[in-house]
């Protein structure tokens, strides 16, 4: 099992997400929770496609952290 980092962004009426380690792997949803679930499904589907094409599966390397700053 691998852990891939996803980035979730708030849009005007929904959320969108992408996986930096899997270019082109994206998902959207009405809520953060829905977007996370759809992103999990998108990653699984993306990896399945890479396997079918006999393409190497990228190793997760991206890490995200939050930092506190004074504004």
PDB file of N, H, CA, C and O in Angstrom:
ATOM      1  N   UNK A   1       0.857  -1.179   0.000  1.00  0.00           N
ATOM      2  CA  UNK A   1       0.000   0.000   0.000  1.00  0.00           C
ATOM      3  C   UNK A   1       0.901   1.240   0.000  1.00  0.00           C
ATOM      4  O   UNK A   1       1.920   1.280   0.688  1.00  0.00           O
ATOM      5  N   UNK A   2       0.511   2.235  -0.773  1.00  0.00           N
ATOM      6  H   UNK A   2      -0.317   2.203  -1.332  1.00  0.00           H
ATOM      7  CA  UNK A   2       1.254   3.492  -0.842  1.00  0.00           C
ATOM      8  C   UNK A   2       0.361   4.642  -0.406  1.00  0.00           C
ATOM      9  O   UNK A   2      -0.862   4.572  -0.521  1.00  0.00           O
ATOM     10  N   UNK A   3       0.983   5.695   0.093  1.00  0.00           N
ATOM     11  H   UNK A   3       1.977   5.752   0.186  1.00  0.00           H
ATOM     12  CA  UNK A   3       0.256   6.909   0.465  1.00  0.00           C
ATOM     13  C   UNK A   3       0.664   8.013  -0.492  1.00  0.00           C
ATOM     14  O   UNK A   3       1.832   8.396  -0.550  1.00  0.00           O
ATOM     15  N   UNK A   4      -0.303   8.522  -1.244  1.00  0.00           N
ATOM     16  H   UNK A   4      -1.253   8.211  -1.198  1.00  0.00           H
ATOM     17  CA  UNK A   4      -0.067   9.628  -2.162  1.00  0.00           C
ATOM     18  C   UNK A   4      -0.618  10.909  -1.555  1.00  0.00           C
ATOM     19  O   UNK A   4      -1.719  10.920  -1.004  1.00  0.00           O
ATOM     20  N   UNK A   5       0.138  11.970  -1.655  1.00  0.00           N
ATOM     21  H   UNK A   5       1.032  11.961  -2.103  1.00  0.00           H
ATOM     22  CA  UNK A   5      -0.308  13.282  -1.187  1.00  0.00           C
ATOM     23  C   UNK A   5      -1.242  13.877  -2.229  1.00  0.00           C
ATOM     24  O   UNK A   5      -0.967  13.822  -3.427  1.00  0.00           O
ATOM     25  N   UNK A   6      -2.349  14.445  -1.762  1.00  0.00           N
ATOM     26  H   UNK A   6      -2.572  14.489  -0.788  1.00  0.00           H
ATOM     27  CA  UNK A   6      -3.234  15.180  -2.662  1.00  0.00           C
ATOM     28  C   UNK A   6      -3.342  16.622  -2.161  1.00  0.00           C
ATOM     29  O   UNK A   6      -3.188  16.905  -0.972  1.00  0.00           O
ATOM     30  N   UNK A   7      -3.609  17.504  -3.092  1.00  0.00           N
ATOM     31  H   UNK A   7      -3.734  17.274  -4.057  1.00  0.00           H
ATOM     32  CA  UNK A   7      -3.816  18.914  -2.772  1.00  0.00           C
ATOM     33  C   UNK A   7      -5.273  19.231  -3.061  1.00  0.00           C
ATOM     34  O   UNK A   7      -5.763  18.967  -4.159  1.00  0.00           O
ATOM     35  N   UNK A   8      -5.964  19.793  -2.085  1.00  0.00           N
ATOM     36  H   UNK A   8      -5.566  20.008  -1.193  1.00  0.00           H
ATOM     37  CA  UNK A   8      -7.379  20.143  -2.231  1.00  0.00           C
ATOM     38  C   UNK A   8      -7.488  21.657  -2.266  1.00  0.00           C
ATOM     39  O   UNK A   8      -6.923  22.356  -1.425  1.00  0.00           O
ATOM     40  N   UNK A   9      -8.230  22.154  -3.259  1.00  0.00           N
ATOM     41  H   UNK A   9      -8.689  21.586  -3.941  1.00  0.00           H
ATOM     42  CA  UNK A   9      -8.425  23.592  -3.400  1.00  0.00           C
ATOM     43  C   UNK A   9      -9.917  23.898  -3.396  1.00  0.00           C
ATOM     44  O   UNK A   9     -10.710  23.160  -3.979  1.00  0.00           O
ATOM     45  N   UNK A  10     -10.292  24.982  -2.739  1.00  0.00           N
ATOM     46  H   UNK A  10      -9.647  25.582  -2.265  1.00  0.00           H
ATOM     47  CA  UNK A  10     -11.686  25.434  -2.713  1.00  0.00           C
ATOM     48  C   UNK A  10     -11.927  26.280  -3.945  1.00  0.00           C
ATOM     49  O   UNK A  10     -11.185  27.223  -4.217  1.00  0.00           O
ATOM     50  N   UNK A  11     -12.963  25.941  -4.686  1.00  0.00           N
ATOM     51  H   UNK A  11     -13.565  25.175  -4.465  1.00  0.00           H
ATOM     52  CA  UNK A  11     -13.385  26.731  -5.847  1.00  0.00           C
ATOM     53  C   UNK A  11     -14.650  27.492  -5.456  1.00  0.00           C
ATOM     54  O   UNK A  11     -15.038  27.493  -4.288  1.00  0.00           O
ATOM     55  N   UNK A  12     -15.282  28.129  -6.413  1.00  0.00           N
ATOM     56  H   UNK A  12     -14.967  28.128  -7.362  1.00  0.00           H
ATOM     57  CA  UNK A  12     -16.481  28.920  -6.079  1.00  0.00           C
ATOM     58  C   UNK A  12     -17.626  28.072  -5.555  1.00  0.00           C
ATOM     59  O   UNK A  12     -18.242  28.425  -4.549  1.00  0.00           O
ATOM     60  N   UNK A  13     -17.923  26.962  -6.216  1.00  0.00           N
ATOM     61  H   UNK A  13     -17.422  26.675  -7.033  1.00  0.00           H
ATOM     62  CA  UNK A  13     -19.068  26.171  -5.788  1.00  0.00           C
ATOM     63  C   UNK A  13     -18.735  24.749  -5.411  1.00  0.00           C
ATOM     64  O   UNK A  13     -19.634  23.953  -5.141  1.00  0.00           O
ATOM     65  N   UNK A  14     -17.443  24.411  -5.387  1.00  0.00           N
ATOM     66  H   UNK A  14     -16.712  25.058  -5.606  1.00  0.00           H
ATOM     67  CA  UNK A  14     -17.060  23.042  -5.072  1.00  0.00           C
ATOM     68  C   UNK A  14     -15.593  22.998  -4.640  1.00  0.00           C
ATOM     69  O   UNK A  14     -14.986  24.028  -4.347  1.00  0.00           O
ATOM     70  N   UNK A  15     -15.045  21.804  -4.609  1.00  0.00           N
ATOM     71  H   UNK A  15     -15.538  20.967  -4.847  1.00  0.00           H
ATOM     72  CA  UNK A  15     -13.639  21.593  -4.298  1.00  0.00           C
ATOM     73  C   UNK A  15     -13.012  20.822  -5.450  1.00  0.00           C
ATOM     74  O   UNK A  15     -13.690  20.060  -6.139  1.00  0.00           O
ATOM     75  N   UNK A  16     -11.727  21.023  -5.654  1.00  0.00           N
ATOM     76  H   UNK A  16     -11.177  21.642  -5.095  1.00  0.00           H
ATOM     77  CA  UNK A  16     -11.003  20.234  -6.637  1.00  0.00           C
ATOM     78  C   UNK A  16      -9.726  19.741  -5.980  1.00  0.00           C
ATOM     79  O   UNK A  16      -9.233  20.337  -5.022  1.00  0.00           O
ATOM     80  N   UNK A  17      -9.197  18.647  -6.506  1.00  0.00           N
ATOM     81  H   UNK A  17      -9.597  18.163  -7.284  1.00  0.00           H
ATOM     82  CA  UNK A  17      -7.983  18.071  -5.937  1.00  0.00           C
ATOM     83  C   UNK A  17      -7.133  17.476  -7.038  1.00  0.00           C
ATOM     84  O   UNK A  17      -7.627  17.101  -8.101  1.00  0.00           O
ATOM     85  N   UNK A  18      -5.836  17.396  -6.757  1.00  0.00           N
ATOM     86  H   UNK A  18      -5.435  17.700  -5.893  1.00  0.00           H
ATOM     87  CA  UNK A  18      -4.913  16.747  -7.680  1.00  0.00           C
ATOM     88  C   UNK A  18      -3.806  16.069  -6.885  1.00  0.00           C
ATOM     89  O   UNK A  18      -3.603  16.349  -5.704  1.00  0.00           O
ATOM     90  N   UNK A  19      -3.102  15.179  -7.557  1.00  0.00           N
ATOM     91  H   UNK A  19      -3.267  14.952  -8.517  1.00  0.00           H
ATOM     92  CA  UNK A  19      -2.012  14.433  -6.939  1.00  0.00           C
ATOM     93  C   UNK A  19      -0.719  14.802  -7.662  1.00  0.00           C
ATOM     94  O   UNK A  19      -0.536  14.409  -8.814  1.00  0.00           O
ATOM     95  N   UNK A  20       0.176  15.541  -7.021  1.00  0.00           N
ATOM     96  H   UNK A  20       0.027  15.860  -6.086  1.00  0.00           H
ATOM     97  CA  UNK A  20       1.417  15.968  -7.678  1.00  0.00           C
ATOM     98  C   UNK A  20       2.259  14.812  -8.221  1.00  0.00           C
ATOM     99  O   UNK A  20       2.953  14.977  -9.224  1.00  0.00           O
ATOM    100  N   UNK A  21       2.207  13.656  -7.579  1.00  0.00           N
ATOM    101  H   UNK A  21       1.644  13.522  -6.764  1.00  0.00           H
ATOM    102  CA  UNK A  21       3.009  12.513  -8.023  1.00  0.00           C
ATOM    103  C   UNK A  21       2.378  11.748  -9.186  1.00  0.00           C
ATOM    104  O   UNK A  21       3.026  10.887  -9.781  1.00  0.00           O
ATOM    105  N   UNK A  22       1.123  12.054  -9.514  1.00  0.00           N
ATOM    106  H   UNK A  22       0.597  12.754  -9.031  1.00  0.00           H
ATOM    107  CA  UNK A  22       0.430  11.387 -10.613  1.00  0.00           C
ATOM    108  C   UNK A  22      -0.164  12.458 -11.544  1.00  0.00           C
ATOM    109  O   UNK A  22      -1.360  12.743 -11.475  1.00  0.00           O
ATOM    110  N   UNK A  23       0.656  13.038 -12.398  1.00  0.00           N
ATOM    111  H   UNK A  23       1.627  12.806 -12.454  1.00  0.00           H
ATOM    112  CA  UNK A  23       0.167  14.112 -13.283  1.00  0.00           C
ATOM    113  C   UNK A  23      -1.088  13.703 -14.042  1.00  0.00           C
ATOM    114  O   UNK A  23      -1.168  12.606 -14.594  1.00  0.00           O
ATOM    115  N   UNK A  24      -2.058  14.599 -14.061  1.00  0.00           N
ATOM    116  H   UNK A  24      -1.993  15.490 -13.612  1.00  0.00           H
ATOM    117  CA  UNK A  24      -3.320  14.354 -14.750  1.00  0.00           C
ATOM    118  C   UNK A  24      -4.366  13.665 -13.905  1.00  0.00           C
ATOM    119  O   UNK A  24      -5.498  13.486 -14.354  1.00  0.00           O
ATOM    120  N   UNK A  25      -4.020  13.279 -12.703  1.00  0.00           N
ATOM    121  H   UNK A  25      -3.100  13.424 -12.338  1.00  0.00           H
ATOM    122  CA  UNK A  25      -4.965  12.609 -11.813  1.00  0.00           C
ATOM    123  C   UNK A  25      -5.646  13.673 -10.962  1.00  0.00           C
ATOM    124  O   UNK A  25      -5.040  14.239 -10.053  1.00  0.00           O
ATOM    125  N   UNK A  26      -6.924  13.939 -11.271  1.00  0.00           N
ATOM    126  H   UNK A  26      -7.416  13.478 -12.009  1.00  0.00           H
ATOM    127  CA  UNK A  26      -7.668  15.003 -10.601  1.00  0.00           C
ATOM    128  C   UNK A  26      -9.071  14.526 -10.245  1.00  0.00           C
ATOM    129  O   UNK A  26      -9.543  13.512 -10.760  1.00  0.00           O
ATOM    130  N   UNK A  27      -9.732  15.265  -9.360  1.00  0.00           N
ATOM    131  H   UNK A  27      -9.349  16.089  -8.942  1.00  0.00           H
ATOM    132  CA  UNK A  27     -11.125  14.971  -9.000  1.00  0.00           C
ATOM    133  C   UNK A  27     -11.755  16.230  -8.429  1.00  0.00           C
ATOM    134  O   UNK A  27     -11.063  17.144  -7.982  1.00  0.00           O
ATOM    135  N   UNK A  28     -13.071  16.258  -8.453  1.00  0.00           N
ATOM    136  H   UNK A  28     -13.633  15.514  -8.817  1.00  0.00           H
ATOM    137  CA  UNK A  28     -13.821  17.366  -7.862  1.00  0.00           C
ATOM    138  C   UNK A  28     -14.947  16.799  -7.010  1.00  0.00           C
ATOM    139  O   UNK A  28     -15.317  15.632  -7.141  1.00  0.00           O
ATOM    140  N   UNK A  29     -15.488  17.645  -6.133  1.00  0.00           N
ATOM    141  H   UNK A  29     -15.188  18.593  -6.027  1.00  0.00           H
ATOM    142  CA  UNK A  29     -16.613  17.238  -5.307  1.00  0.00           C
ATOM    143  C   UNK A  29     -17.270  18.439  -4.666  1.00  0.00           C
ATOM    144  O   UNK A  29     -16.700  19.529  -4.637  1.00  0.00           O
ATOM    145  N   UNK A  30     -18.479  18.235  -4.149  1.00  0.00           N
ATOM    146  H   UNK A  30     -18.942  17.349  -4.173  1.00  0.00           H
ATOM    147  CA  UNK A  30     -19.214  19.322  -3.489  1.00  0.00           C
ATOM    148  C   UNK A  30     -18.635  19.657  -2.132  1.00  0.00           C
ATOM    149  O   UNK A  30     -18.702  20.802  -1.684  1.00  0.00           O
ATOM    150  N   UNK A  31     -18.056  18.642  -1.467  1.00  0.00           N
ATOM    151  H   UNK A  31     -18.002  17.712  -1.830  1.00  0.00           H
ATOM    152  CA  UNK A  31     -17.479  18.834  -0.136  1.00  0.00           C
ATOM    153  C   UNK A  31     -16.040  18.315  -0.139  1.00  0.00           C
ATOM    154  O   UNK A  31     -15.626  17.606  -1.056  1.00  0.00           O
ATOM    155  N   UNK A  32     -15.291  18.678   0.896  1.00  0.00           N
ATOM    156  H   UNK A  32     -15.627  19.254   1.641  1.00  0.00           H
ATOM    157  CA  UNK A  32     -13.926  18.148   1.009  1.00  0.00           C
ATOM    158  C   UNK A  32     -13.952  16.620   1.100  1.00  0.00           C
ATOM    159  O   UNK A  32     -13.150  15.941   0.458  1.00  0.00           O
ATOM    160  N   UNK A  33     -14.871  16.088   1.898  1.00  0.00           N
ATOM    161  H   UNK A  33     -15.522  16.639   2.420  1.00  0.00           H
ATOM    162  CA  UNK A  33     -14.955  14.649   2.090  1.00  0.00           C
ATOM    163  C   UNK A  33     -15.253  13.931   0.780  1.00  0.00           C
ATOM    164  O   UNK A  33     -14.637  12.912   0.471  1.00  0.00           O
ATOM    165  N   UNK A  34     -16.202  14.466   0.009  1.00  0.00           N
ATOM    166  H   UNK A  34     -16.703  15.294   0.261  1.00  0.00           H
ATOM    167  CA  UNK A  34     -16.535  13.866  -1.276  1.00  0.00           C
ATOM    168  C   UNK A  34     -15.345  13.948  -2.228  1.00  0.00           C
ATOM    169  O   UNK A  34     -15.077  13.009  -2.978  1.00  0.00           O
ATOM    170  N   UNK A  35     -14.640  15.062  -2.195  1.00  0.00           N
ATOM    171  H   UNK A  35     -14.857  15.825  -1.586  1.00  0.00           H
ATOM    172  CA  UNK A  35     -13.486  15.245  -3.065  1.00  0.00           C
ATOM    173  C   UNK A  35     -12.376  14.256  -2.703  1.00  0.00           C
ATOM    174  O   UNK A  35     -11.742  13.684  -3.589  1.00  0.00           O
ATOM    175  N   UNK A  36     -12.142  14.055  -1.415  1.00  0.00           N
ATOM    176  H   UNK A  36     -12.658  14.520  -0.695  1.00  0.00           H
ATOM    177  CA  UNK A  36     -11.135  13.088  -0.975  1.00  0.00           C
ATOM    178  C   UNK A  36     -11.506  11.685  -1.439  1.00  0.00           C
ATOM    179  O   UNK A  36     -10.653  10.956  -1.945  1.00  0.00           O
ATOM    180  N   UNK A  37     -12.755  11.303  -1.274  1.00  0.00           N
ATOM    181  H   UNK A  37     -13.448  11.895  -0.863  1.00  0.00           H
ATOM    182  CA  UNK A  37     -13.196   9.966  -1.700  1.00  0.00           C
ATOM    183  C   UNK A  37     -13.043   9.805  -3.211  1.00  0.00           C
ATOM    184  O   UNK A  37     -12.567   8.774  -3.686  1.00  0.00           O
ATOM    185  N   UNK A  38     -13.444  10.817  -3.954  1.00  0.00           N
ATOM    186  H   UNK A  38     -13.831  11.654  -3.568  1.00  0.00           H
ATOM    187  CA  UNK A  38     -13.315  10.745  -5.416  1.00  0.00           C
ATOM    188  C   UNK A  38     -11.846  10.722  -5.840  1.00  0.00           C
ATOM    189  O   UNK A  38     -11.490  10.075  -6.824  1.00  0.00           O
ATOM    190  N   UNK A  39     -11.007  11.422  -5.103  1.00  0.00           N
ATOM    191  H   UNK A  39     -11.296  11.948  -4.303  1.00  0.00           H
ATOM    192  CA  UNK A  39      -9.580  11.428  -5.413  1.00  0.00           C
ATOM    193  C   UNK A  39      -8.980  10.051  -5.156  1.00  0.00           C
ATOM    194  O   UNK A  39      -8.151   9.585  -5.938  1.00  0.00           O
ATOM    195  N   UNK A  40      -9.383   9.400  -4.083  1.00  0.00           N
ATOM    196  H   UNK A  40     -10.056   9.779  -3.449  1.00  0.00           H
ATOM    197  CA  UNK A  40      -8.920   8.038  -3.798  1.00  0.00           C
ATOM    198  C   UNK A  40      -9.300   7.120  -4.954  1.00  0.00           C
ATOM    199  O   UNK A  40      -8.478   6.326  -5.413  1.00  0.00           O
ATOM    200  N   UNK A  41     -10.528   7.224  -5.421  1.00  0.00           N
ATOM    201  H   UNK A  41     -11.195   7.868  -5.048  1.00  0.00           H
ATOM    202  CA  UNK A  41     -10.987   6.400  -6.542  1.00  0.00           C
ATOM    203  C   UNK A  41     -10.219   6.750  -7.820  1.00  0.00           C
ATOM    204  O   UNK A  41      -9.879   5.863  -8.602  1.00  0.00           O
ATOM    205  N   UNK A  42      -9.947   8.036  -8.029  1.00  0.00           N
ATOM    206  H   UNK A  42     -10.224   8.757  -7.393  1.00  0.00           H
ATOM    207  CA  UNK A  42      -9.215   8.474  -9.215  1.00  0.00           C
ATOM    208  C   UNK A  42      -7.791   7.931  -9.204  1.00  0.00           C
ATOM    209  O   UNK A  42      -7.282   7.511 -10.243  1.00  0.00           O
ATOM    210  N   UNK A  43      -7.142   7.935  -8.037  1.00  0.00           N
ATOM    211  H   UNK A  43      -7.556   8.277  -7.193  1.00  0.00           H
ATOM    212  CA  UNK A  43      -5.780   7.410  -7.931  1.00  0.00           C
ATOM    213  C   UNK A  43      -5.778   5.911  -8.219  1.00  0.00           C
ATOM    214  O   UNK A  43      -4.919   5.427  -8.957  1.00  0.00           O
ATOM    215  N   UNK A  44      -6.716   5.182  -7.653  1.00  0.00           N
ATOM    216  H   UNK A  44      -7.413   5.575  -7.054  1.00  0.00           H
ATOM    217  CA  UNK A  44      -6.790   3.742  -7.901  1.00  0.00           C
ATOM    218  C   UNK A  44      -7.017   3.467  -9.387  1.00  0.00           C
ATOM    219  O   UNK A  44      -6.392   2.566  -9.948  1.00  0.00           O
ATOM    220  N   UNK A  45      -7.896   4.225 -10.024  1.00  0.00           N
ATOM    221  H   UNK A  45      -8.403   4.956  -9.568  1.00  0.00           H
ATOM    222  CA  UNK A  45      -8.179   4.066 -11.447  1.00  0.00           C
ATOM    223  C   UNK A  45      -6.946   4.408 -12.284  1.00  0.00           C
ATOM    224  O   UNK A  45      -6.624   3.708 -13.244  1.00  0.00           O
ATOM    225  N   UNK A  46      -6.262   5.490 -11.911  1.00  0.00           N
ATOM    226  H   UNK A  46      -6.524   6.058 -11.131  1.00  0.00           H
ATOM    227  CA  UNK A  46      -5.060   5.930 -12.617  1.00  0.00           C
ATOM    228  C   UNK A  46      -3.978   4.845 -12.562  1.00  0.00           C
ATOM    229  O   UNK A  46      -3.364   4.519 -13.578  1.00  0.00           O
ATOM    230  N   UNK A  47      -3.755   4.297 -11.375  1.00  0.00           N
ATOM    231  H   UNK A  47      -4.254   4.562 -10.550  1.00  0.00           H
ATOM    232  CA  UNK A  47      -2.745   3.258 -11.209  1.00  0.00           C
ATOM    233  C   UNK A  47      -3.125   1.999 -11.975  1.00  0.00           C
ATOM    234  O   UNK A  47      -2.266   1.342 -12.563  1.00  0.00           O
ATOM    235  N   UNK A  48      -4.401   1.665 -11.970  1.00  0.00           N
ATOM    236  H   UNK A  48      -5.099   2.199 -11.493  1.00  0.00           H
ATOM    237  CA  UNK A  48      -4.878   0.513 -12.741  1.00  0.00           C
ATOM    238  C   UNK A  48      -4.554   0.703 -14.223  1.00  0.00           C
ATOM    239  O   UNK A  48      -4.125  -0.234 -14.896  1.00  0.00           O
ATOM    240  N   UNK A  49      -4.763   1.919 -14.724  1.00  0.00           N
ATOM    241  H   UNK A  49      -5.111   2.680 -14.177  1.00  0.00           H
ATOM    242  CA  UNK A  49      -4.453   2.216 -16.120  1.00  0.00           C
ATOM    243  C   UNK A  49      -2.964   2.109 -16.409  1.00  0.00           C
ATOM    244  O   UNK A  49      -2.567   1.601 -17.457  1.00  0.00           O
ATOM    245  N   UNK A  50      -2.137   2.587 -15.481  1.00  0.00           N
ATOM    246  H   UNK A  50      -2.459   3.000 -14.629  1.00  0.00           H
ATOM    247  CA  UNK A  50      -0.689   2.472 -15.660  1.00  0.00           C
ATOM    248  C   UNK A  50      -0.274   1.001 -15.719  1.00  0.00           C
ATOM    249  O   UNK A  50       0.575   0.625 -16.527  1.00  0.00           O
ATOM    250  N   UNK A  51      -0.870   0.176 -14.866  1.00  0.00           N
ATOM    251  H   UNK A  51      -1.560   0.481 -14.210  1.00  0.00           H
ATOM    252  CA  UNK A  51      -0.561  -1.262 -14.872  1.00  0.00           C
ATOM    253  C   UNK A  51      -0.955  -1.897 -16.202  1.00  0.00           C
ATOM    254  O   UNK A  51      -0.197  -2.683 -16.768  1.00  0.00           O
ATOM    255  N   UNK A  52      -2.134  -1.557 -16.694  1.00  0.00           N
ATOM    256  H   UNK A  52      -2.750  -0.918 -16.233  1.00  0.00           H
ATOM    257  CA  UNK A  52      -2.599  -2.113 -17.967  1.00  0.00           C
ATOM    258  C   UNK A  52      -1.683  -1.720 -19.118  1.00  0.00           C
ATOM    259  O   UNK A  52      -1.471  -2.502 -20.044  1.00  0.00           O
ATOM    260  N   UNK A  53      -1.141  -0.508 -19.058  1.00  0.00           N
ATOM    261  H   UNK A  53      -1.314   0.127 -18.306  1.00  0.00           H
ATOM    262  CA  UNK A  53      -0.225  -0.030 -20.098  1.00  0.00           C
ATOM    263  C   UNK A  53       1.205  -0.505 -19.858  1.00  0.00           C
ATOM    264  O   UNK A  53       2.109  -0.204 -20.638  1.00  0.00           O
ATOM    265  N   UNK A  54       1.399  -1.253 -18.766  1.00  0.00           N
ATOM    266  H   UNK A  54       0.665  -1.498 -18.132  1.00  0.00           H
ATOM    267  CA  UNK A  54       2.729  -1.718 -18.372  1.00  0.00           C
ATOM    268  C   UNK A  54       3.705  -0.552 -18.227  1.00  0.00           C
ATOM    269  O   UNK A  54       4.867  -0.630 -18.628  1.00  0.00           O
ATOM    270  N   UNK A  55       3.194   0.530 -17.641  1.00  0.00           N
ATOM    271  H   UNK A  55       2.251   0.594 -17.315  1.00  0.00           H
ATOM    272  CA  UNK A  55       3.978   1.723 -17.346  1.00  0.00           C
ATOM    273  C   UNK A  55       4.329   1.711 -15.866  1.00  0.00           C
ATOM    274  O   UNK A  55       3.531   1.280 -15.033  1.00  0.00           O
ATOM    275  N   UNK A  56       5.522   2.184 -15.546  1.00  0.00           N
ATOM    276  H   UNK A  56       6.170   2.533 -16.223  1.00  0.00           H
ATOM    277  CA  UNK A  56       5.926   2.183 -14.142  1.00  0.00           C
ATOM    278  C   UNK A  56       5.018   3.107 -13.325  1.00  0.00           C
ATOM    279  O   UNK A  56       4.579   4.155 -13.799  1.00  0.00           O
ATOM    280  N   UNK A  57       4.757   2.697 -12.116  1.00  0.00           N
ATOM    281  H   UNK A  57       5.113   1.845 -11.732  1.00  0.00           H
ATOM    282  CA  UNK A  57       3.917   3.462 -11.203  1.00  0.00           C
ATOM    283  C   UNK A  57       4.822   4.375 -10.392  1.00  0.00           C
ATOM    284  O   UNK A  57       5.720   3.891  -9.702  1.00  0.00           O
ATOM    285  N   UNK A  58       4.606   5.693 -10.459  1.00  0.00           N
ATOM    286  H   UNK A  58       3.877   6.087 -11.019  1.00  0.00           H
ATOM    287  CA  UNK A  58       5.471   6.615  -9.717  1.00  0.00           C
ATOM    288  C   UNK A  58       5.426   6.368  -8.214  1.00  0.00           C
ATOM    289  O   UNK A  58       4.364   6.160  -7.629  1.00  0.00           O
ATOM    290  N   UNK A  59       6.584   6.398  -7.622  1.00  0.00           N
ATOM    291  H   UNK A  59       7.447   6.567  -8.097  1.00  0.00           H
ATOM    292  CA  UNK A  59       6.689   6.286  -6.171  1.00  0.00           C
ATOM    293  C   UNK A  59       6.260   7.611  -5.553  1.00  0.00           C
ATOM    294  O   UNK A  59       6.684   8.667  -6.021  1.00  0.00           O
ATOM    295  N   UNK A  60       5.429   7.580  -4.515  1.00  0.00           N
ATOM    296  H   UNK A  60       5.084   6.722  -4.135  1.00  0.00           H
ATOM    297  CA  UNK A  60       5.045   8.828  -3.866  1.00  0.00           C
ATOM    298  C   UNK A  60       6.269   9.521  -3.263  1.00  0.00           C
ATOM    299  O   UNK A  60       7.008   8.923  -2.481  1.00  0.00           O
ATOM    300  N   UNK A  61       6.473  10.780  -3.631  1.00  0.00           N
ATOM    301  H   UNK A  61       5.873  11.266  -4.266  1.00  0.00           H
ATOM    302  CA  UNK A  61       7.602  11.533  -3.092  1.00  0.00           C
ATOM    303  C   UNK A  61       7.183  12.886  -2.535  1.00  0.00           C
ATOM    304  O   UNK A  61       7.935  13.508  -1.785  1.00  0.00           O
ATOM    305  N   UNK A  62       5.990  13.345  -2.896  1.00  0.00           N
ATOM    306  H   UNK A  62       5.379  12.840  -3.505  1.00  0.00           H
ATOM    307  CA  UNK A  62       5.538  14.653  -2.458  1.00  0.00           C
ATOM    308  C   UNK A  62       5.079  14.623  -1.013  1.00  0.00           C
ATOM    309  O   UNK A  62       4.411  13.686  -0.575  1.00  0.00           O
ATOM    310  N   UNK A  63       5.445  15.656  -0.285  1.00  0.00           N
ATOM    311  H   UNK A  63       5.988  16.417  -0.641  1.00  0.00           H
ATOM    312  CA  UNK A  63       5.013  15.797   1.099  1.00  0.00           C
ATOM    313  C   UNK A  63       4.449  17.206   1.250  1.00  0.00           C
ATOM    314  O   UNK A  63       5.033  18.159   0.734  1.00  0.00           O
ATOM    315  N   UNK A  64       3.348  17.352   1.933  1.00  0.00           N
ATOM    316  H   UNK A  64       2.874  16.578   2.352  1.00  0.00           H
ATOM    317  CA  UNK A  64       2.749  18.664   2.169  1.00  0.00           C
ATOM    318  C   UNK A  64       2.738  18.941   3.674  1.00  0.00           C
ATOM    319  O   UNK A  64       2.459  18.052   4.478  1.00  0.00           O
ATOM    320  N   UNK A  65       3.039  20.150   4.028  1.00  0.00           N
ATOM    321  H   UNK A  65       3.266  20.872   3.375  1.00  0.00           H
ATOM    322  CA  UNK A  65       2.972  20.565   5.423  1.00  0.00           C
ATOM    323  C   UNK A  65       2.324  21.931   5.481  1.00  0.00           C
ATOM    324  O   UNK A  65       2.384  22.698   4.520  1.00  0.00           O
ATOM    325  N   UNK A  66       1.717  22.228   6.590  1.00  0.00           N
ATOM    326  H   UNK A  66       1.669  21.605   7.371  1.00  0.00           H
ATOM    327  CA  UNK A  66       1.154  23.555   6.820  1.00  0.00           C
ATOM    328  C   UNK A  66       2.089  24.305   7.757  1.00  0.00           C
ATOM    329  O   UNK A  66       2.613  23.737   8.715  1.00  0.00           O
ATOM    330  N   UNK A  67       2.290  25.577   7.474  1.00  0.00           N
ATOM    331  H   UNK A  67       1.864  26.038   6.696  1.00  0.00           H
ATOM    332  CA  UNK A  67       3.128  26.401   8.339  1.00  0.00           C
ATOM    333  C   UNK A  67       2.328  27.593   8.834  1.00  0.00           C
ATOM    334  O   UNK A  67       1.470  28.109   8.118  1.00  0.00           O
ATOM    335  N   UNK A  68       2.599  28.026  10.036  1.00  0.00           N
ATOM    336  H   UNK A  68       3.296  27.606  10.618  1.00  0.00           H
ATOM    337  CA  UNK A  68       1.947  29.201  10.596  1.00  0.00           C
ATOM    338  C   UNK A  68       2.753  30.440  10.233  1.00  0.00           C
ATOM    339  O   UNK A  68       3.973  30.465  10.391  1.00  0.00           O
ATOM    340  N   UNK A  69       2.069  31.463   9.750  1.00  0.00           N
ATOM    341  H   UNK A  69       1.077  31.443   9.622  1.00  0.00           H
ATOM    342  CA  UNK A  69       2.719  32.739   9.448  1.00  0.00           C
ATOM    343  C   UNK A  69       1.843  33.868   9.975  1.00  0.00           C
ATOM    344  O   UNK A  69       0.623  33.729  10.067  1.00  0.00           O
ATOM    345  N   UNK A  70       2.464  34.964  10.312  1.00  0.00           N
ATOM    346  H   UNK A  70       3.454  35.076  10.237  1.00  0.00           H
ATOM    347  CA  UNK A  70       1.733  36.117  10.766  1.00  0.00           C
ATOM    348  C   UNK A  70       1.385  36.975   9.552  1.00  0.00           C
ATOM    349  O   UNK A  70       2.253  37.307   8.744  1.00  0.00           O
ATOM    350  N   UNK A  71       0.109  37.328   9.433  1.00  0.00           N
ATOM    351  H   UNK A  71      -0.596  37.059  10.089  1.00  0.00           H
ATOM    352  CA  UNK A  71      -0.328  38.185   8.317  1.00  0.00           C
ATOM    353  C   UNK A  71      -1.000  39.422   8.837  1.00  0.00           C
ATOM    354  O   UNK A  71      -1.435  40.264   8.052  1.00  0.00           O
TER     355      UNK A  71
END
